[in-house]
Amino acid sequence: MPTTTKASLTIPLPLRLTLLVLEPLTALNGAYLTLFQPLSYHTAITRPSPVWSPPFSPQNQYLYTQLAAAWLVFAFNESVVLYLYDDLRLWKLMCWGMLISDAVYHVSAVQAVGGWERFAGVGGWNGFDWAVAICAGGAAVVRVWIVGFVKGEGGEGKGKGKGE
C-alpha cells in the first residue's frame, strides 16, 4: 500500500488557505451573482454594444444557473473535500481538474469581451475585470505551483489504475 504524503506538510500555508478559504468564498460570490443578480453579472463581464454580446435575457437564466452550479461544486470541493483529505496526491489531482476548468473559464472571459485583441487591452479594463483577473489568475498560479513544484508522493506512488 502506498504511503500518503500529507498536503499540510508539503503545501505552504498561504497556498492551502487560498484553496481552502479565499477561492471558495469567491466561488460562492460568483454563484450568488449568477443566481440572484444575473443582469449585474452579465453587464460586468461583457462590453456594451458589440455584436458578440447580446443583451441579457431572462430566458437565458438557465445558463447562469448552470454556471452557479459549477461554482458551488468548486466551493464544495475546495472547502470540504480538500479540507477533509490531507493527501497530496488528491490535492494535486483536484488541482489538475481545476486547471482544466481555469483554462476554459479564461477562454470564456476572452469571448465575453470580444476576443483576444480587446482582452489584451488592459487599459480598457474596469474594476470587475481586474478583480476577476487577479482572483482567477492568482488561483490558477496557486494550482500550477502545487502540481508543478510541491514535492512528495503526490502522483508517484501506486494507486488504482497504476498496476496495483
Secondary structure, 3 states (H helix, E strand, C coil): CCCCCCHHHHCCHHHHHHHHHHHHHHHHHHHHHHHHCHHHHHHHHCCCCCCCCCCCCHHHHHHHHHHHHHHHHHHHHHHHHHHHCCCHHHHHHHHHHHHHHHHHHHHHHHHHHCCHHHHHCHHHCCHHHHHHHHHHHHHHHHHHHHHHHCCCCCCCCCCCCCCC
